[in-house]
Amino acid sequence: MKLHWLDVVALVSYLLIIISVGIYFSRKNTTTEGYFVGNRSYSGWVIGLSMIGTSISSITFLAYPADSFKTSWLRFLPNIVLPIVIITSAYLFLPFFKRNNILSAYEYLEERFGPSVRTYGAITFLIGQLVRISLILYLLSLMIHEVTSLTILQSILLSGITVGIYTILGGIEAVIWTDVIQTITLVFGGLICIGVIIHQLPGGLYQIIDIALVNNKLSFSELKDGVLHPISWGVSLSNKTGVMMIFLGLSWFFQEYITNQNIIQRYAATKNESEARKAMFISSINIPIWAFFMFLGTALYAYFQVYPSDPANEMLIGERNAEDILPYFIIYYLPAGISGLIIAAAIAAAMSSLDSSINSISTVSIHDIYRRYLVPNKDDLHYLHAAWYIATFATIIMIIGSCILAFSKMNTLQDTYNTIGSVVMGGVLGLYLLGFCTKRGNQKSVWFGITLTMIFSLWTVLAKYSFLPYWLQAPFDLYYTGIIGQIVMFAGIFVAAVLFSDSKKNLKNLTIWTKSNK
């Protein structure tokens, strides 16, 4: 399809604004401290909005409405535990990152367990992020391709080069402020969509709720054989239950808030611990945003019940991807000009994830590997230039990776990312929790736990793709591999530490039991 010229103007204007932000901040980047953490000068509200932009990504804009349109609100259930994670992390774990004035999440691993564990954490992060940004860029390019006359390759180059330019030039400051802009753009786009739906439905908001209640669309249910079945609330490793979805949420969000460099780097960019804590509390606004986009999917279901459409029905019954429902509505049911703004919002959702990852890749590469091991004792300007080169290299790899995905015709992109992630990054939360919450563990016992977790993750991957005999198949739903992997890592290190005995080491300010009040 070809966009109306008003849509093109809106879309191009948005991209030019984002690039201009990068150019503006490029003049202020004269040190690595400025490029990586904005000279640690940011207030909590700015960082909080930036954290929202980093977290919501295109999953919020496309996948959440798709899920609630086709099924129910089950995907939303893990999100309700976010306040618990934020409060716990803000008071128990945040001090470990702020008191030592760190740049990287993996500095803590070296202080607690030794340099090789820090290197392991850094390398696994880099591998995972390079795969992740390639996948996100590809999915973003698919959407651009669908709504414009651009080819897939042109879409990849346009979006990849745009996000690369402002991230490489502007550093963390450009990332933070563009994320703020992108967060506002995303929410504004969603509000326009829901406003149009409410306005066009004869019964407005009440009609959406009535249709949703009649069709069980506001429940925590799982779609089986075309019928929504409410989930149980027991504990089970073989089925999706409410309790297990909540555990899944706890595992995911703790991993985000205490191990993810994209988030830890935001803590480092704040003025002090109090502002970092404020940023964490502000980031809880994610919950109503997620709920809003789930409700948008429910509203789309109601809208196409009242105004039936063959493409919408095909998405509902699985003949087309449900993720196409919001782009379909935007393109065919919104007025010219407005469509361009909403498409810009969708692009913003993806870019807010890409820019954070590219900057974090640059930070970890320079701080944890290049300056730490490969080229030490150079002046700061050398490392700043190296950071630009690394960010450029990450952008090129992202574009190449997206092209590979585009032309290899892979149908299981998310599975590919999850598979690689589970093998190289499995159990990382268990590693950090053991470091924070116990006095056990040293370099030797940690490597025992890492090896054990990698074997476990590899086993689940092989079982998933039926490369193992029946008696070696995993006796649990592979949806819970991540949770079990954290337990394997924690327990493996702890048991090894008990059996091999820990060497004596000063753990002051490295565990919650040895934390100083000063």
C-alpha positions as CSV (number, residue, x, y, z in Angstrom):
1,M,0.0,0.0,0.0
2,K,1.1,3.6,-0.6
3,L,0.7,6.2,2.2
4,H,-1.2,9.4,1.7
5,W,1.2,12.4,1.3
6,L,0.1,13.7,4.7
7,D,1.1,10.4,6.3
8,V,4.5,10.6,4.6
9,V,5.0,14.2,5.9
10,A,4.1,13.2,9.5
11,L,6.4,10.1,9.4
12,V,9.4,11.9,7.8
13,S,9.0,14.8,10.2
14,Y,9.1,12.5,13.2
15,L,12.3,10.8,11.9
16,L,14.0,14.1,11.3
17,I,13.1,15.3,14.8
18,I,14.7,12.1,16.3
19,I,17.9,12.5,14.2
20,S,18.1,16.2,15.2
21,V,18.1,15.2,18.9
22,G,21.1,13.0,18.2
23,I,22.9,15.8,16.4
24,Y,22.2,18.2,19.2
25,F,23.6,16.0,21.9
26,S,26.6,15.0,19.8
27,R,28.1,18.4,20.7
28,K,28.0,17.7,24.4
29,N,29.7,14.3,24.2
30,T,33.4,15.0,25.0
31,T,34.0,12.2,27.6
32,T,33.1,8.6,28.1
33,E,31.3,9.6,31.3
34,G,29.0,11.8,29.3
35,Y,28.6,9.4,26.4
36,F,27.8,6.4,28.6
37,V,25.9,7.9,31.6
38,G,25.2,11.6,30.8
39,N,27.7,12.7,33.5
40,R,25.3,11.2,36.1
41,S,23.3,14.3,36.0
42,Y,19.7,13.2,35.3
43,S,16.6,13.6,37.5
44,G,14.4,10.6,38.3
45,W,11.4,11.7,36.2
46,V,13.4,11.8,33.0
47,I,15.1,8.5,33.6
48,G,11.8,7.0,34.6
49,L,10.2,7.9,31.4
50,S,13.2,6.7,29.5
51,M,13.0,3.3,31.3
52,I,9.3,3.1,30.2
53,G,10.4,3.7,26.6
54,T,13.0,1.0,26.9
55,S,10.7,-1.6,28.4
56,I,7.5,-1.2,26.4
57,S,9.1,-1.7,22.9
58,S,7.0,-2.9,19.9
59,I,5.6,-5.8,22.0
60,T,3.4,-3.2,23.8
61,F,2.2,-1.6,20.6
62,L,1.6,-4.7,18.5
63,A,1.7,-7.9,20.5
64,Y,-0.5,-6.8,23.5
65,P,-3.4,-5.6,21.3
66,A,-3.0,-8.8,19.2
67,D,-3.2,-11.0,22.2
68,S,-6.3,-9.4,23.7
69,F,-7.9,-9.2,20.3
70,K,-7.5,-12.9,19.6
71,T,-7.6,-14.3,23.1
72,S,-7.9,-12.6,26.4
73,W,-5.7,-10.8,29.0
74,L,-3.5,-13.8,30.0
75,R,-0.3,-12.0,28.7
76,F,-1.0,-9.2,31.1
77,L,-1.1,-11.3,34.2
78,P,2.7,-11.5,34.8
79,N,2.8,-7.7,34.8
80,I,0.9,-7.2,38.0
81,V,3.9,-8.2,40.1
82,L,6.0,-5.3,38.8
83,P,5.4,-3.1,41.9
84,I,6.7,-5.9,44.1
85,V,9.8,-6.1,42.0
86,I,10.4,-2.4,41.9
87,I,10.0,-1.9,45.6
88,T,12.2,-4.8,46.5
89,S,14.9,-3.8,43.9
90,A,14.8,-0.1,44.9
91,Y,15.6,-0.7,48.5
92,L,17.5,-4.0,48.5
93,F,19.5,-4.1,45.3
94,L,19.8,-0.6,43.9
95,P,22.4,0.5,46.5
96,F,24.9,-2.1,45.2
97,F,24.8,-0.3,41.8
98,K,24.8,3.3,43.0
99,R,27.2,3.2,45.9
100,N,30.1,2.0,43.8
101,N,29.5,4.5,41.0
102,I,29.5,1.8,38.4
103,L,29.0,2.0,34.6
104,S,28.2,-1.6,34.0
105,A,26.1,-4.2,35.7
106,Y,29.0,-6.7,35.4
107,E,31.4,-4.8,37.6
108,Y,29.4,-6.2,40.5
109,L,30.1,-9.7,39.3
110,E,33.8,-9.1,39.3
111,E,33.8,-7.6,42.8
112,R,31.7,-10.5,44.1
113,F,33.0,-13.5,42.2
114,G,36.1,-12.5,40.1
115,P,37.1,-11.1,36.7
116,S,36.2,-14.2,34.6
117,V,32.6,-14.1,35.8
118,R,32.4,-10.4,34.8
119,T,33.7,-11.3,31.4
120,Y,31.1,-14.1,31.1
121,G,28.3,-11.7,32.0
122,A,29.5,-9.1,29.5
123,I,29.9,-11.5,26.6
124,T,26.6,-13.2,27.1
125,F,24.9,-9.8,27.2
126,L,26.6,-8.8,24.0
127,I,25.6,-12.0,22.1
128,G,22.0,-11.8,23.4
129,Q,21.6,-8.1,22.5
130,L,23.0,-8.4,19.0
131,V,20.5,-11.2,18.2
132,R,17.7,-9.2,19.9
133,I,18.3,-5.9,18.0
134,S,18.5,-7.8,14.7
135,L,15.1,-9.4,15.4
136,I,13.5,-6.1,16.5
137,L,14.8,-4.2,13.5
138,Y,13.5,-7.0,11.2
139,L,10.0,-6.9,12.8
140,L,10.0,-3.1,12.6
141,S,11.0,-3.3,8.9
142,L,8.2,-5.7,8.2
143,M,5.7,-3.2,9.5
144,I,7.2,-0.3,7.4
145,H,7.2,-2.6,4.4
146,E,3.5,-3.3,4.9
147,V,2.4,0.3,5.2
148,T,4.7,1.9,2.5
149,S,5.9,1.1,-1.0
150,L,9.4,0.4,0.3
151,T,10.9,-3.1,0.0
152,I,12.0,-5.0,3.0
153,L,15.7,-4.2,2.3
154,Q,14.9,-0.5,2.0
155,S,12.8,-0.6,5.2
156,I,15.7,-2.2,7.1
157,L,18.2,0.4,5.8
158,L,15.9,3.3,6.6
159,S,15.0,2.3,10.1
160,G,18.4,0.9,10.9
161,I,20.4,3.9,9.7
162,T,18.0,6.3,11.4
163,V,18.3,4.7,14.8
164,G,22.0,4.2,14.4
165,I,22.7,7.9,13.5
166,Y,21.1,9.4,16.6
167,T,22.4,6.7,18.9
168,I,26.0,6.8,17.7
169,L,26.1,10.6,17.7
170,G,24.2,11.5,20.8
171,G,25.2,8.7,23.2
172,I,23.1,8.0,26.3
173,E,21.7,11.5,26.4
174,A,20.1,11.2,22.9
175,V,18.9,7.7,23.9
176,I,17.3,9.1,27.1
177,W,15.5,12.1,25.5
178,T,14.4,10.2,22.4
179,D,13.0,7.5,24.6
180,V,11.0,10.2,26.5
181,I,9.7,11.5,23.1
182,Q,9.0,8.0,21.9
183,T,7.1,7.1,25.1
184,I,4.8,10.1,24.8
185,T,4.4,9.4,21.0
186,L,3.4,5.8,21.7
187,V,0.8,6.6,24.3
188,F,-0.6,9.5,22.2
189,G,-0.9,7.1,19.2
190,G,-2.8,4.6,21.3
191,L,-5.1,7.2,22.7
192,I,-6.0,8.3,19.2
193,C,-6.9,4.7,18.2
194,I,-9.1,4.1,21.2
195,G,-10.7,7.5,20.8
196,V,-11.7,6.7,17.2
197,I,-13.1,3.3,18.2
198,I,-15.2,4.7,21.0
199,H,-16.4,7.5,18.8
200,Q,-17.5,5.2,15.9
201,L,-19.2,2.5,18.0
202,P,-22.9,3.3,18.6
203,G,-22.6,2.4,22.3
204,G,-19.2,3.9,22.8
205,L,-17.1,2.6,25.8
206,Y,-20.0,0.7,27.4
207,Q,-20.5,-1.3,24.2
208,I,-16.9,-2.4,24.2
209,I,-17.2,-3.6,27.8
210,D,-20.5,-5.3,27.2
211,I,-19.2,-7.2,24.1
212,A,-16.0,-8.1,26.0
213,L,-17.8,-9.5,29.0
214,V,-20.2,-11.5,26.9
215,N,-17.3,-13.1,25.0
216,N,-15.0,-13.6,28.0
217,K,-12.4,-11.2,26.6
218,L,-11.5,-9.5,29.9
219,S,-10.6,-12.8,31.6
220,F,-7.3,-14.6,32.2
221,S,-8.0,-17.4,29.8
222,E,-6.1,-19.6,27.3
223,L,-7.3,-20.2,23.8
224,K,-7.7,-24.0,23.0
225,D,-9.4,-25.3,19.9
226,G,-10.9,-21.9,19.2
227,V,-12.5,-21.6,22.7
228,L,-11.3,-19.5,25.7
229,H,-10.8,-21.6,28.8
230,P,-10.1,-19.9,32.1
231,I,-6.8,-20.9,33.6
232,S,-6.5,-22.7,36.9
233,W,-4.7,-21.2,39.9
234,G,-2.8,-24.2,41.0
235,V,0.9,-24.8,40.9
236,S,1.9,-26.8,37.8
237,L,5.0,-27.2,35.7
238,S,3.1,-28.8,32.8
239,N,0.3,-26.2,32.3
240,K,-0.1,-22.5,32.3
241,T,-1.7,-21.5,35.6
242,G,-2.2,-18.2,37.3
243,V,0.3,-18.9,40.0
244,M,3.0,-19.9,37.5
245,M,2.4,-16.9,35.3
246,I,2.9,-14.7,38.4
247,F,6.2,-16.6,39.1
248,L,7.1,-16.0,35.5
249,G,6.5,-12.3,35.9
250,L,8.7,-12.2,39.1
251,S,11.5,-14.0,37.3
252,W,11.3,-11.7,34.2
253,F,11.1,-8.4,36.0
254,F,13.8,-9.1,38.6
255,Q,16.0,-10.1,35.7
256,E,15.2,-6.7,34.1
257,Y,15.7,-4.5,37.1
258,I,18.8,-6.1,38.7
259,T,20.7,-7.7,35.8
260,N,19.8,-5.9,32.5
261,Q,22.5,-3.4,31.5
262,N,19.9,-1.3,29.6
263,I,18.3,-0.6,33.0
264,I,21.4,-0.6,35.2
265,Q,22.9,2.1,32.9
266,R,19.8,4.3,33.6
267,Y,20.5,4.0,37.4
268,A,24.1,5.1,36.7
269,A,22.8,8.2,34.8
270,T,20.9,9.6,37.7
271,K,22.2,12.2,40.1
272,N,22.0,10.0,43.2
273,E,20.4,6.9,44.7
274,S,17.2,8.9,45.6
275,E,16.7,10.0,42.0
276,A,17.4,6.5,40.8
277,R,14.8,5.1,43.1
278,K,12.3,7.8,41.9
279,A,13.0,6.7,38.3
280,M,12.2,3.1,39.3
281,F,8.9,4.1,40.9
282,I,8.0,6.2,37.8
283,S,8.7,3.3,35.6
284,S,5.8,1.5,37.2
285,I,3.6,3.6,34.9
286,N,4.3,0.7,32.6
287,I,1.4,-1.2,34.2
288,P,-1.4,1.1,33.1
289,I,0.3,1.5,29.7
290,W,0.3,-2.2,29.2
291,A,-3.3,-2.5,30.5
292,F,-4.3,0.3,28.1
293,F,-2.9,-1.5,25.1
294,M,-4.5,-4.8,26.2
295,F,-7.8,-2.9,26.3
296,L,-7.1,-1.4,22.9
297,G,-7.0,-5.0,21.5
298,T,-10.3,-5.7,23.3
299,A,-11.8,-2.6,21.8
300,L,-10.6,-3.7,18.3
301,Y,-12.4,-7.0,18.9
302,A,-15.6,-5.2,19.8
303,Y,-15.2,-2.8,16.8
304,F,-14.9,-5.7,14.3
305,Q,-17.8,-7.5,15.9
306,V,-20.0,-4.4,15.1
307,Y,-18.3,-3.7,11.8
308,P,-17.2,-7.1,10.4
309,S,-14.1,-7.3,8.1
310,D,-12.8,-10.3,6.3
311,P,-9.1,-9.5,7.1
312,A,-9.9,-9.0,10.8
313,N,-11.8,-12.2,10.9
314,E,-8.9,-14.1,9.3
315,M,-6.6,-12.7,12.1
316,L,-9.1,-13.8,14.7
317,I,-9.3,-17.4,13.5
318,G,-5.5,-17.7,12.9
319,E,-5.4,-17.5,9.1
320,R,-3.3,-14.3,9.4
321,N,-1.0,-13.0,12.1
322,A,-3.0,-11.3,14.9
323,E,-0.1,-8.8,15.2
324,D,-1.4,-7.3,12.0
325,I,-4.7,-6.1,13.6
326,L,-3.5,-2.7,14.8
327,P,-1.6,-1.8,11.7
328,Y,-4.6,-2.9,9.6
329,F,-6.9,-0.6,11.7
330,I,-4.4,2.3,11.4
331,I,-4.1,2.1,7.7
332,Y,-7.7,1.5,6.7
333,Y,-9.7,3.1,9.4
334,L,-7.9,6.3,10.4
335,P,-7.9,9.6,8.5
336,A,-4.8,10.6,6.4
337,G,-2.2,12.4,8.4
338,I,-3.3,10.7,11.6
339,S,-2.2,7.3,10.2
340,G,1.3,8.7,9.7
341,L,1.5,9.8,13.3
342,I,0.3,6.4,14.6
343,I,2.8,4.6,12.3
344,A,5.5,6.9,13.8
345,A,4.3,5.8,17.3
346,A,4.8,2.1,16.2
347,I,8.3,2.9,14.9
348,A,9.0,4.8,18.2
349,A,8.1,1.7,20.2
350,A,10.8,-0.3,18.4
351,M,13.4,2.4,18.2
352,S,13.2,2.9,22.0
353,S,14.4,-0.6,22.4
354,L,17.0,-0.5,19.6
355,D,18.8,2.7,20.8
356,S,19.1,1.5,24.4
357,S,20.6,-1.8,23.3
358,I,23.1,-0.2,20.9
359,N,24.3,2.3,23.5
360,S,24.5,-0.5,26.1
361,I,26.5,-2.7,23.7
362,S,29.0,0.1,23.3
363,T,29.2,0.7,27.0
364,V,29.8,-3.0,27.9
365,S,32.2,-3.6,25.0
366,I,34.4,-0.6,26.0
367,H,34.2,-0.7,29.8
368,D,34.1,-4.4,30.5
369,I,36.3,-5.8,27.7
370,Y,38.2,-3.3,25.6
371,R,39.5,-0.9,28.4
372,R,39.6,-3.7,31.0
373,Y,41.6,-6.3,29.0
374,L,42.5,-5.4,25.4
375,V,43.7,-1.7,25.4
376,P,44.2,-0.4,29.0
377,N,45.7,2.9,30.1
378,K,44.8,5.0,27.1
379,D,43.4,8.6,27.5
380,D,39.6,9.1,27.7
381,L,39.3,10.5,24.2
382,H,40.6,7.2,22.8
383,Y,37.9,5.3,24.5
384,L,35.2,7.8,23.4
385,H,36.2,7.3,19.8
386,A,36.3,3.6,20.3
387,A,32.7,3.8,21.7
388,W,31.6,5.5,18.5
389,Y,33.2,2.7,16.4
390,I,31.6,0.0,18.6
391,A,28.1,1.6,18.3
392,T,28.6,1.9,14.5
393,F,29.7,-1.8,14.3
394,A,26.7,-2.9,16.4
395,T,24.4,-0.9,14.0
396,I,26.0,-2.7,11.0
397,I,25.6,-6.1,12.6
398,M,22.0,-5.3,13.4
399,I,21.3,-4.4,9.8
400,I,23.1,-7.5,8.5
401,G,21.3,-9.7,11.0
402,S,18.0,-8.3,9.9
403,C,18.7,-8.9,6.3
404,I,19.7,-12.5,7.1
405,L,16.3,-12.9,8.9
406,A,14.5,-11.3,6.0
407,F,16.0,-13.4,3.2
408,S,16.2,-16.7,5.1
409,K,12.4,-16.8,5.4
410,M,12.5,-18.0,9.0
411,N,9.1,-18.6,10.6
412,T,10.2,-18.9,14.2
413,L,12.1,-15.7,14.9
414,Q,11.1,-15.4,18.5
415,D,11.9,-19.0,19.1
416,T,15.4,-18.4,17.6
417,Y,16.0,-15.5,20.0
418,N,14.7,-17.5,23.0
419,T,16.8,-20.5,22.1
420,I,20.0,-18.5,21.9
421,G,19.1,-16.5,24.9
422,S,18.4,-19.6,27.1
423,V,21.7,-21.2,26.2
424,V,24.0,-18.3,26.6
425,M,22.2,-16.2,29.2
426,G,20.3,-18.8,31.2
427,G,20.3,-18.4,34.9
428,V,21.8,-15.0,35.1
429,L,19.2,-13.8,37.6
430,G,20.0,-16.8,39.8
431,L,23.7,-15.7,39.7
432,Y,22.9,-12.2,40.8
433,L,20.5,-13.3,43.5
434,L,23.0,-15.6,45.0
435,G,25.6,-12.8,45.0
436,F,23.2,-10.4,46.7
437,C,21.4,-12.6,49.1
438,T,24.0,-15.1,50.3
439,K,27.7,-15.1,51.4
440,R,28.4,-18.2,49.4
441,G,30.0,-18.5,46.1
442,N,33.4,-17.9,44.5
443,Q,34.8,-18.0,41.0
444,K,35.2,-21.8,41.0
445,S,31.7,-22.5,42.3
446,V,30.1,-20.0,40.0
447,W,31.7,-21.6,36.9
448,F,30.3,-24.9,38.1
449,G,26.8,-23.3,38.3
450,I,27.2,-21.7,34.8
451,T,28.3,-25.0,33.3
452,L,25.4,-26.9,34.9
453,T,22.9,-24.2,33.7
454,M,24.2,-24.3,30.1
455,I,23.9,-28.1,30.1
456,F,20.3,-27.8,31.4
457,S,19.4,-25.1,28.8
458,L,21.0,-27.1,26.0
459,W,19.0,-30.1,27.1
460,T,15.7,-28.2,27.0
461,V,16.5,-26.8,23.5
462,L,17.3,-30.3,22.1
463,A,14.1,-31.6,23.8
464,K,12.0,-28.8,22.3
465,Y,13.1,-29.6,18.8
466,S,12.7,-33.4,19.3
467,F,16.4,-34.2,19.0
468,L,16.3,-36.5,22.0
469,P,14.6,-39.8,22.7
470,Y,11.2,-39.8,24.5
471,W,12.7,-40.7,27.9
472,L,14.9,-37.7,27.8
473,Q,12.1,-35.2,27.0
474,A,11.6,-32.4,29.5
475,P,8.9,-33.3,32.1
476,F,7.7,-29.6,32.3
477,D,6.2,-27.0,30.0
478,L,9.2,-25.3,28.2
479,Y,7.4,-22.0,28.9
480,Y,8.9,-22.3,32.4
481,T,12.5,-23.0,31.3
482,G,13.7,-19.6,32.4
483,I,12.3,-20.0,36.0
484,I,13.9,-23.5,36.4
485,G,17.1,-22.2,34.9
486,Q,17.4,-19.6,37.6
487,I,16.9,-22.2,40.2
488,V,19.5,-24.5,38.6
489,M,22.1,-21.7,38.6
490,F,21.4,-20.6,42.2
491,A,21.4,-24.2,43.6
492,G,24.3,-25.3,41.5
493,I,26.6,-22.5,42.8
494,F,25.4,-22.9,46.4
495,V,25.9,-26.7,46.5
496,A,29.4,-26.3,44.8
497,A,30.3,-23.6,47.3
498,V,29.4,-25.9,50.2
499,L,31.2,-28.9,48.8
500,F,34.3,-27.1,47.7
501,S,34.3,-24.5,50.5
502,D,34.6,-20.8,49.7
503,S,37.9,-18.9,50.0
504,K,37.8,-16.2,52.5
505,K,37.0,-12.8,51.0
506,N,36.0,-9.4,52.2
507,L,32.3,-9.1,51.2
508,K,31.7,-5.6,52.6
509,N,28.9,-3.9,50.6
510,L,28.6,-6.9,48.3
511,T,25.7,-8.7,50.0
512,I,22.5,-7.6,51.8
513,W,24.1,-9.2,55.0
514,T,27.3,-7.2,54.8
515,K,25.9,-3.9,53.5
516,S,27.1,-0.8,55.2
517,N,24.6,2.0,56.1
518,K,27.1,4.6,55.0
